[in-house]
Amino acid sequence: MTTIVTVAPDSLVVEPTGLDKMWTLTSRIVIPLNHVRGATHDPGMKNAPKGWRGPGLHLGDKLAGTFHADGDRQFWSVDGYDNVIVIELAGEDYQRLVLSVDQPRQLVDAINAAAKGRPIHTLGPR
């Protein structure tokens, strides 16, 4: 299943679909655009350390939920790695969102264009 990502005028809305809602314990994440540092299309995340899971699912190439790696809290909603994007955040509970999406290159361009020129909001060390 892919994750629905909507770039709104002042926010980024992430909505897991299907059973991912259950496995991630999340129906929607809303991130202010001034908390978005940038996005990349990154199929190489397959080889990245995932850390420990809690709560969530890790079964083969299916990852859904919260993963803790290198002191960072990351949200994963991934089903295979060809269409994975990574969204880096500041001042949020998650430092990174790792998502399987339709049309990853176009979505990355839209996210980066929407976040461009906005000051990054930080709340101090995490």
C-alpha positions as CSV (number, residue, x, y, z in Angstrom):
1,M,0.0,0.0,0.0
2,T,1.2,3.5,-0.6
3,T,0.9,6.4,1.8
4,I,-1.1,9.5,0.7
5,V,0.9,12.7,1.1
6,T,-0.9,16.0,0.6
7,V,1.0,19.3,0.3
8,A,-1.4,21.9,1.7
9,P,-0.7,25.7,1.7
10,D,0.9,25.6,5.2
11,S,1.2,22.0,6.1
12,L,2.2,18.5,4.9
13,V,-0.5,15.8,5.6
14,V,0.6,12.2,5.7
15,E,-2.1,9.5,5.7
16,P,-1.3,5.8,5.9
17,T,-3.8,3.6,4.0
18,G,-5.3,0.2,4.5
19,L,-3.9,-1.9,7.3
20,D,-1.0,0.5,7.7
21,K,-3.3,2.7,9.7
22,M,-3.6,-0.2,12.2
23,W,0.1,-1.2,12.2
24,T,1.3,2.4,12.6
25,L,-1.4,3.3,15.1
26,T,-1.8,6.5,13.0
27,S,-4.5,7.7,10.7
28,R,-3.0,11.1,9.9
29,I,0.1,13.2,10.6
30,V,0.0,16.9,10.0
31,I,3.4,18.7,9.8
32,P,3.7,22.5,9.4
33,L,5.7,23.3,6.3
34,N,8.1,25.4,8.3
35,H,9.1,22.2,10.1
36,V,10.0,20.4,6.9
37,R,13.7,20.5,6.2
38,G,13.5,18.8,2.8
39,A,12.6,15.6,1.0
40,T,14.4,13.1,-1.2
41,H,13.5,10.0,-3.3
42,D,15.7,7.4,-1.6
43,P,15.3,3.7,-2.6
44,G,18.7,3.1,-0.8
45,M,16.8,3.3,2.5
46,K,16.5,-0.5,2.1
47,N,20.1,-0.7,3.4
48,A,19.7,2.0,6.2
49,P,19.7,0.9,9.8
50,K,16.1,0.7,11.0
51,G,16.7,0.6,14.7
52,W,14.2,-0.9,17.1
53,R,10.5,-0.9,16.4
54,G,7.9,0.3,18.8
55,P,5.1,0.2,18.1
56,G,4.8,-1.2,14.6
57,L,5.5,-3.9,12.1
58,H,8.7,-5.1,10.4
59,L,8.1,-8.1,8.1
60,G,10.5,-8.3,5.1
61,D,10.2,-5.1,3.0
62,K,7.1,-4.1,4.9
63,L,7.8,-1.5,7.7
64,A,5.0,0.4,9.4
65,G,5.2,2.4,12.6
66,T,7.7,4.1,14.8
67,F,11.4,3.1,14.6
68,H,14.2,4.3,16.8
69,A,17.6,4.5,15.2
70,D,20.7,6.4,16.3
71,G,18.7,8.4,18.9
72,D,16.1,9.5,16.2
73,R,12.5,8.7,16.2
74,Q,11.3,7.9,12.7
75,F,7.9,7.1,11.2
76,W,7.9,4.4,8.5
77,S,5.1,3.4,6.2
78,V,7.0,1.4,3.6
79,D,6.0,-1.5,1.3
80,G,9.0,-2.1,-0.9
81,Y,11.7,0.5,-1.6
82,D,11.5,1.6,-5.2
83,N,9.1,4.5,-4.4
84,V,10.4,5.5,-1.0
85,I,10.8,9.1,-0.1
86,V,12.4,10.5,3.0
87,I,11.2,13.7,4.6
88,E,13.5,15.3,7.1
89,L,11.8,17.3,9.9
90,A,12.8,19.8,12.6
91,G,10.9,20.6,15.8
92,E,8.6,17.5,15.6
93,D,8.2,14.3,17.5
94,Y,9.6,12.4,14.5
95,Q,12.9,13.5,12.9
96,R,12.2,11.7,9.7
97,L,9.3,10.2,7.8
98,V,10.1,7.3,5.5
99,L,7.2,6.6,3.1
100,S,6.2,4.5,0.1
101,V,4.3,6.8,-2.3
102,D,3.0,7.0,-5.8
103,Q,5.1,9.3,-8.1
104,P,8.0,9.8,-5.7
105,R,10.0,12.3,-7.8
106,Q,7.1,14.6,-8.4
107,L,6.1,14.5,-4.7
108,V,9.6,15.3,-3.6
109,D,9.7,18.3,-6.0
110,A,6.4,19.5,-4.7
111,I,7.4,19.1,-1.0
112,N,10.7,20.9,-1.5
113,A,9.1,23.7,-3.6
114,A,6.5,24.3,-0.8
115,A,9.0,24.3,2.0
116,K,11.6,26.5,0.1
117,G,12.1,29.9,1.5
118,R,10.4,29.1,4.8
119,P,12.5,29.4,7.9
120,I,13.0,26.1,9.6
121,H,11.4,26.1,13.1
122,T,13.5,24.4,15.8
123,L,12.7,23.9,19.5
124,G,16.2,23.2,20.7
125,P,18.0,20.0,21.2
126,R,16.1,16.7,21.1
